[in-house]
Amino acid sequence: MTESFAELDLNTRLLRALGNNQYQRPTEVQAEVIPALLEGRDLLVQSPTGSGKTLAYLLPVMHLLLEQHGRKGGPHALVLVPTRELARQVFKEAIRFAEHTSLRVVSIAGGESYAEQLQRLHQHLPDLLIATPGRLLRALEDATLALFDVQLCVLDEADRMLDMGFAAEIGDILQLLPEQRQLLLFSATLEEGDLSGFANDWLHDPLLLSIGSARSLPSHIQQRAYLADSLEHKLALLGDILAQGGHSLVFTYSRDRCEQIASQLQARGIACSALHGEMPQRQRNRVLHQFSEQRLGVLVTTDLAARGLHIEDVGRVIHFDLPRSAELYVHRSGRTGRGGEGEALLLVEAHDARLLGRIERYQQQQIPRAVRQGLEPRHKEPEFKRKKKKKKPVAPKLEKKKPKLRWRDSKNKGKPKRSSIP
């Protein structure tokens, strides 16, 4: 077990930045990925959300860039991500750990001024470029940028990029890289057929690293389910939980529901904001900035709007509306506990009971039930018996009729007598 980052032979300037940010011991994915990446292997990494995978690739990538610093051209390393929010978060992390270096880091993503991004690229070619596929292709088509010097490429949340329909765009980008390049593919799950085929097409003799279980949450995230009799009861439970304070992310199933819940909470005096996909980008950026700076304690969001959302110190994820898939539950809940302890709380009405059971079977563990004082449910949790598969009727075997055994048929009759003709 790797006890400290110093054991991983990283550049001393990176170790200094880690110490300044109170990072002492690498997580499991960091301890596995960093040495493998430094060996020059292509990697296919399955790691659940919240496991520390961003630093797992950023640190060795920056180490290699520092080893080769002074080379002309650029970019020398490329990180592709599915969303602008994730691009912003990865860029923020890269800048934080490059503070004692002269590495140039640039991010280009949709939803922001293309002209300003071009200006940053023209000012100096980056050592490390962080980009979303669409915006990078636009820069390549405009001949603003070339990828001849890229020696290392990371596809972060590759499963999400394929789900969002970026397979062709990523393929076009990878074709522009030098033949001798190192490719790393990170995914929350390796079970998707499209991902497996994509990896076979682009990775050269990859090392497969599966960290933790994509089907379960880390042990430091406490899960609890609160039973609710009605929507009003569920709102009362939510308000009581949020009244404790802390940094909370509340998931709903639609934009309208998101705005409705945010308004209800504001009426109760809780400082919160809605975040959904149809918000203007400037307003969205402002809300995210307020939440990440903890000037806003509660963010009510949808799954679509939260894609690529990486915010440290989220103490609590609340599933106001349960997700339709158990895998999505694990992905949602993985946004808490990144700075230590975290909570994943489910508010469960009677019609959610089957979804709760599906989540428990997926994780192969039961989620403890909990109650809030004064808000105890009046009704018991519904019980569902799993339907037994009906056995296919088996056609009865037809017995073959046994021939009758008669003595006259088996006795020795001797030679047949021949009649004599006179």
NUROTI-291626 format. One line per field, with one value per residue (C-alpha): residue in three letters; x, z, y. Coordinates in nm, 2 decimals, padded with zeros to 4 digits. Last residue first. Example, Ala and Ser with C-alpha at 12.3 -4.5 7.8 and 13.67 -1.06 7.14 Angstrom:
<pts>
res c(ser	ala)
px c(01.37	01.23)
pz c(00.71	00.78)
py c(-00.11	-00.45)
</pts>
This chain:
<pts>
res c(pro	ile	ser	ser	arg	lys	pro	lys	gly	lys	asn	lys	ser	asp	arg	trp	arg	leu	lys	pro	lys	lys	lys	glu	leu	lys	pro	ala	val	pro	lys	lys	lys	lys	lys	lys	arg	lys	phe	glu	pro	glu	lys	his	arg	pro	glu	leu	gly	gln	arg	val	ala	arg	pro	ile	gln	gln	gln	gln	tyr	arg	glu	ile	arg	gly	leu	leu	arg	ala	asp	his	ala	glu	val	leu	leu	leu	ala	glu	gly	glu	gly	gly	arg	gly	thr	arg	gly	ser	arg	his	val	tyr	leu	glu	ala	ser	arg	pro	leu	asp	phe	his	ile	val	arg	gly	val	asp	glu	ile	his	leu	gly	arg	ala	ala	leu	asp	thr	thr	val	leu	val	gly	leu	arg	gln	glu	ser	phe	gln	his	leu	val	arg	asn	arg	gln	arg	gln	pro	met	glu	gly	his	leu	ala	ser	cys	ala	ile	gly	arg	ala	gln	leu	gln	ser	ala	ile	gln	glu	cys	arg	asp	arg	ser	tyr	thr	phe	val	leu	ser	his	gly	gly	gln	ala	leu	ile	asp	gly	leu	leu	ala	leu	lys	his	glu	leu	ser	asp	ala	leu	tyr	ala	arg	gln	gln	ile	his	ser	pro	leu	ser	arg	ala	ser	gly	ile	ser	leu	leu	leu	pro	asp	his	leu	trp	asp	asn	ala	phe	gly	ser	leu	asp	gly	glu	glu	leu	thr	ala	ser	phe	leu	leu	leu	gln	arg	gln	glu	pro	leu	leu	gln	leu	ile	asp	gly	ile	glu	ala	ala	phe	gly	met	asp	leu	met	arg	asp	ala	glu	asp	leu	val	cys	leu	gln	val	asp	phe	leu	ala	leu	thr	ala	asp	glu	leu	ala	arg	leu	leu	arg	gly	pro	thr	ala	ile	leu	leu	asp	pro	leu	his	gln	his	leu	arg	gln	leu	gln	glu	ala	tyr	ser	glu	gly	gly	ala	ile	ser	val	val	arg	leu	ser	thr	his	glu	ala	phe	arg	ile	ala	glu	lys	phe	val	gln	arg	ala	leu	glu	arg	thr	pro	val	leu	val	leu	ala	his	pro	gly	gly	lys	arg	gly	his	gln	glu	leu	leu	leu	his	met	val	pro	leu	leu	tyr	ala	leu	thr	lys	gly	ser	gly	thr	pro	ser	gln	val	leu	leu	asp	arg	gly	glu	leu	leu	ala	pro	ile	val	glu	ala	gln	val	glu	thr	pro	arg	gln	tyr	gln	asn	asn	gly	leu	ala	arg	leu	leu	arg	thr	asn	leu	asp	leu	glu	ala	phe	ser	glu	thr	met)
px c(-04.64	-04.57	-04.40	-04.50	-04.21	-04.20	-04.05	-03.74	-03.78	-04.05	-03.84	-04.07	-04.06	-04.37	-04.58	-04.47	-04.60	-04.41	-04.63	-04.44	-04.38	-04.55	-04.32	-04.40	-04.45	-04.27	-04.48	-04.41	-04.24	-04.43	-04.19	-04.12	-04.26	-04.00	-04.08	-04.20	-04.00	-04.23	-04.28	-04.33	-04.46	-04.30	-04.54	-04.76	-04.77	-04.42	-04.23	-04.18	-04.18	-03.82	-03.68	-03.67	-03.41	-03.41	-03.06	-02.98	-02.95	-02.65	-02.58	-02.52	-02.75	-02.99	-03.02	-03.07	-03.35	-03.52	-03.52	-03.67	-03.94	-04.02	-04.05	-04.43	-04.46	-04.26	-03.89	-03.66	-03.31	-03.00	-02.64	-02.41	-02.04	-01.72	-01.38	-01.32	-01.47	-01.75	-02.03	-02.05	-02.04	-02.41	-02.52	-02.30	-02.42	-02.79	-02.72	-02.61	-02.93	-03.14	-03.46	-03.32	-03.51	-03.66	-03.56	-03.23	-03.03	-02.65	-02.47	-02.14	-02.04	-01.68	-01.54	-01.74	-01.73	-02.04	-01.97	-02.33	-02.53	-02.76	-02.87	-02.92	-03.14	-03.05	-03.14	-02.83	-02.82	-02.57	-02.50	-02.20	-02.01	-01.75	-01.85	-02.22	-02.17	-01.95	-02.21	-02.49	-02.28	-02.18	-02.54	-02.65	-02.39	-02.48	-02.85	-03.06	-03.22	-03.01	-03.11	-02.97	-03.21	-03.09	-03.08	-03.08	-03.34	-03.61	-03.90	-04.02	-03.67	-03.72	-04.06	-03.91	-03.62	-03.86	-04.07	-03.77	-03.63	-03.97	-04.01	-03.66	-03.71	-03.62	-03.49	-03.16	-03.06	-02.69	-02.61	-02.34	-02.40	-02.69	-02.90	-03.21	-03.14	-03.26	-03.58	-03.66	-03.62	-03.83	-04.11	-04.09	-04.12	-04.43	-04.59	-04.51	-04.68	-04.63	-04.25	-03.99	-03.64	-03.35	-03.00	-02.65	-02.33	-02.04	-01.71	-01.75	-01.71	-02.03	-02.12	-02.18	-01.87	-01.67	-01.32	-01.05	-01.04	-00.71	-00.67	-00.33	-00.37	-00.20	-00.26	-00.58	-00.79	-01.01	-01.03	-01.12	-01.41	-01.54	-01.54	-01.70	-01.98	-02.06	-02.09	-01.98	-01.65	-01.80	-01.70	-01.47	-01.11	-00.93	-00.56	-00.37	00.00	00.13	00.35	00.12	00.09	-00.26	-00.49	-00.67	-00.75	-00.95	-01.17	-01.24	-01.34	-01.58	-01.73	-01.78	-01.93	-02.29	-02.36	-02.34	-02.00	-01.88	-02.03	-01.85	-01.52	-01.55	-01.20	-01.03	-00.66	-00.41	-00.03	00.24	00.06	00.31	00.12	-00.21	-00.27	-00.45	-00.60	-00.65	-01.02	-01.11	-00.88	-01.04	-01.39	-01.28	-01.16	-01.49	-01.69	-01.47	-01.45	-01.11	-00.81	-00.48	-00.15	00.18	-00.01	00.07	00.11	-00.08	-00.25	-00.42	-00.54	-00.68	-00.86	-01.03	-01.14	-01.28	-01.47	-01.64	-01.78	-02.07	-01.84	-01.50	-01.14	-00.90	-00.53	-00.24	00.11	00.37	00.60	00.59	00.53	00.15	00.11	-00.10	-00.37	-00.37	-00.43	-00.71	-00.89	-00.85	-01.00	-01.30	-01.36	-01.34	-01.59	-01.83	-01.77	-01.88	-01.76	-01.39	-01.08	-00.74	-00.45	-00.07	00.21	00.02	00.24	00.54	00.89	01.03	01.14	00.99	01.04	01.06	00.81	00.56	00.61	00.54	00.23	00.09	00.18	-00.01	-00.31	-00.39	-00.46	-00.54	-00.86	-00.92	-00.97	-01.23	-01.54	-01.71	-01.61	-01.29	-01.26	-00.92	-00.81	-00.45	-00.19	00.15	00.43	00.58	00.48	00.11	00.15	00.32	00.04	-00.26	-00.24	-00.16	-00.39	-00.68	-00.63	-00.62	-00.28	-00.17	-00.07	-00.27	-00.30	-00.31	00.04	00.17	00.04	00.19	00.53	00.50	00.43	00.75	00.94	00.86	00.68	00.87	00.55	00.68	00.67	00.29	00.26	00.16	00.14	00.00)
pz c(-05.67	-05.54	-05.20	-04.95	-04.78	-04.41	-04.26	-04.07	-03.70	-03.51	-03.22	-03.00	-03.00	-03.18	-03.02	-02.68	-02.72	-02.63	-02.70	-02.85	-02.61	-02.69	-02.67	-02.39	-02.50	-02.27	-02.14	-02.29	-02.03	-01.94	-01.92	-01.57	-01.46	-01.33	-00.97	-00.92	-00.66	-00.36	-00.31	00.03	00.07	00.35	00.63	00.65	00.91	00.83	01.12	01.08	01.44	01.49	01.15	01.05	00.91	00.69	00.63	00.27	00.21	00.02	-00.31	-00.47	-00.77	-00.54	-00.32	-00.61	-00.75	-00.41	-00.39	-00.74	-00.64	-00.33	-00.53	-00.56	-00.18	-00.14	-00.08	00.01	-00.04	00.14	00.03	00.30	00.29	00.50	00.35	00.09	-00.20	00.02	-00.21	-00.59	-00.58	-00.49	-00.84	-01.01	-00.77	-00.83	-01.20	-01.19	-01.00	-01.29	-01.29	-01.04	-00.72	-00.69	-00.38	-00.40	-00.15	-00.19	00.12	00.22	-00.11	-00.02	-00.37	-00.68	-01.00	-01.22	-01.55	-01.60	-01.33	-01.57	-01.73	-01.40	-01.27	-01.00	-00.67	-00.52	-00.15	00.06	-00.16	-00.06	-00.04	-00.30	-00.52	-00.48	-00.57	-00.87	-00.99	-00.96	-01.15	-01.42	-01.48	-01.50	-01.76	-01.95	-01.97	-01.79	-02.01	-01.87	-01.51	-01.19	-00.92	-00.63	-00.25	00.06	00.28	00.42	00.38	00.08	-00.07	-00.02	-00.21	-00.49	-00.53	-00.53	-00.81	-01.01	-01.01	-01.07	-01.38	-01.50	-01.45	-01.24	-00.92	-00.74	-00.43	-00.38	-00.02	00.15	00.52	00.73	00.96	00.82	00.50	00.67	00.80	00.47	00.28	00.53	00.50	00.12	00.14	00.37	00.12	-00.16	00.03	00.29	00.30	00.39	00.46	00.32	00.45	00.29	00.45	00.22	00.39	00.27	-00.10	-00.31	-00.49	-00.84	-01.00	-00.76	-00.65	-00.90	-01.23	-01.41	-01.76	-01.91	-02.28	-02.57	-02.80	-02.74	-03.03	-03.19	-02.89	-02.66	-02.88	-02.90	-02.52	-02.48	-02.72	-02.53	-02.19	-01.89	-01.83	-01.58	-01.43	-01.72	-01.79	-02.11	-02.14	-02.47	-02.52	-02.86	-03.13	-03.43	-03.39	-03.31	-03.59	-03.60	-03.23	-03.31	-03.58	-03.35	-03.07	-03.30	-03.43	-03.07	-02.94	-02.91	-02.55	-02.43	-02.59	-02.40	-02.08	-02.11	-02.18	-01.85	-01.90	-02.23	-02.17	-02.45	-02.44	-02.69	-02.86	-03.09	-03.42	-03.26	-03.45	-03.36	-03.51	-03.84	-03.83	-03.86	-03.56	-03.35	-03.43	-03.36	-03.01	-02.94	-03.02	-02.84	-02.50	-02.42	-02.17	-02.33	-02.15	-02.27	-02.41	-02.72	-02.62	-02.69	-03.00	-02.78	-02.53	-02.82	-02.96	-02.63	-02.61	-02.97	-02.88	-02.59	-02.35	-02.38	-02.55	-02.41	-02.45	-02.15	-02.15	-01.92	-01.96	-01.73	-01.56	-01.23	-00.86	-00.91	-01.15	-00.89	-00.86	-01.23	-01.31	-01.06	-01.20	-01.55	-01.45	-01.29	-01.59	-01.83	-01.61	-01.63	-02.01	-02.06	-02.21	-02.13	-02.35	-02.19	-02.43	-02.37	-02.57	-02.70	-02.83	-03.02	-02.88	-02.61	-02.30	-02.05	-02.12	-01.76	-01.66	-01.91	-01.78	-01.42	-01.55	-01.70	-01.39	-01.16	-01.39	-01.45	-01.09	-00.99	-01.19	-01.08	-00.71	-00.63	-00.64	-00.93	-00.97	-01.14	-01.44	-01.61	-01.96	-01.99	-02.27	-02.11	-02.09	-01.76	-01.60	-01.67	-01.48	-01.18	-01.16	-01.22	-00.92	-00.64	-00.78	-00.81	-00.45	-00.31	-00.26	00.09	00.20	00.01	00.24	-00.05	00.03	00.05	-00.29	-00.44	-00.29	-00.43	-00.77	-00.74	-00.63	-00.95	-00.87	-00.76	-00.64	-00.29	-00.23	-00.28	00.05	00.21	-00.10	00.00)
py c(-08.66	-08.32	-08.32	-08.04	-07.87	-07.86	-07.55	-07.62	-07.61	-07.42	-07.31	-07.12	-06.74	-06.63	-06.91	-06.81	-06.46	-06.14	-05.84	-05.55	-05.26	-04.95	-04.66	-04.42	-04.07	-03.83	-03.55	-03.21	-02.99	-02.67	-02.38	-02.29	-01.96	-01.72	-01.64	-01.29	-01.10	-01.03	-00.67	-00.52	-00.17	00.04	00.10	00.41	00.69	00.81	00.98	01.35	01.46	01.33	01.24	00.88	00.64	00.32	00.16	00.09	-00.29	-00.42	-00.59	-00.26	-00.34	-00.53	-00.22	00.01	-00.21	-00.23	00.15	00.17	-00.08	00.13	00.46	00.44	00.43	00.75	00.74	01.04	00.90	01.04	01.00	01.14	01.23	01.20	01.30	01.57	01.38	01.25	01.37	01.36	00.98	00.99	01.09	00.82	00.55	00.65	00.66	00.30	00.21	00.34	00.54	00.79	00.86	01.20	01.40	01.21	01.41	01.44	01.57	01.71	01.86	01.96	01.97	02.04	01.84	01.88	01.69	01.62	01.80	01.98	01.65	01.48	01.76	02.02	02.18	02.35	02.42	02.62	02.91	03.13	02.80	02.91	02.61	02.71	03.07	02.98	02.73	02.98	03.25	03.00	02.90	03.26	03.33	03.02	03.10	02.83	02.56	02.27	02.31	02.46	02.58	02.80	02.78	02.98	02.82	03.06	02.82	03.01	02.95	02.58	02.58	02.79	02.54	02.25	02.40	02.50	02.15	01.99	02.21	02.12	01.75	01.44	01.60	01.58	01.79	01.88	01.99	02.19	02.21	02.35	02.14	02.31	02.11	01.79	01.95	02.11	01.78	01.60	01.86	01.84	01.46	01.49	01.73	01.49	01.21	00.94	00.96	00.70	00.82	00.62	00.64	00.60	00.70	00.78	00.68	00.32	00.42	00.37	00.05	-00.08	00.07	-00.13	-00.03	00.03	-00.17	-00.12	-00.26	-00.22	-00.14	-00.33	-00.02	00.16	00.30	00.04	-00.20	00.09	00.19	-00.16	-00.19	00.15	00.07	-00.25	-00.08	-00.27	-00.08	00.16	00.49	00.55	00.67	00.61	00.69	00.71	00.74	00.86	00.73	00.75	01.13	01.26	01.37	01.04	01.08	01.40	01.24	00.94	01.18	01.35	01.02	00.88	01.21	01.09	01.19	00.83	00.81	01.11	00.98	00.65	00.84	01.02	01.16	01.07	01.15	01.21	01.20	01.28	01.57	01.76	01.72	01.83	02.15	02.47	02.77	02.59	02.69	02.32	02.25	02.52	02.39	02.03	02.15	02.32	02.01	01.76	01.95	02.07	02.07	02.16	02.10	02.25	02.54	02.75	03.11	03.43	03.28	03.01	03.27	03.48	03.18	03.13	03.49	03.47	03.14	03.32	03.05	02.80	02.54	02.45	02.56	02.53	02.64	02.53	02.66	02.50	02.74	02.54	02.62	02.69	02.39	02.20	02.47	02.55	02.18	02.16	02.47	02.33	02.00	02.18	02.41	02.12	01.93	02.22	02.26	01.90	01.57	01.59	01.56	01.61	01.68	01.68	01.83	02.13	02.24	02.37	02.38	02.16	02.36	02.12	01.75	01.63	01.90	01.77	01.42	01.53	01.73	01.41	01.21	01.46	01.52	01.15	01.03	01.39	01.37	01.00	01.09	00.83	01.06	00.89	00.52	00.41	00.19	00.26	00.16	00.25	00.28	00.22	00.47	00.36	00.69	00.60	00.28	00.45	00.71	00.48	00.24	00.48	00.74	00.49	00.38	00.73	00.89	01.00	01.35	01.61	01.92	02.17	02.31	01.95	01.86	02.18	02.08	01.73	01.88	02.09	01.79	01.60	01.27	00.96	00.77	00.72	01.09	01.08	00.89	00.56	00.34	00.00)
</pts>
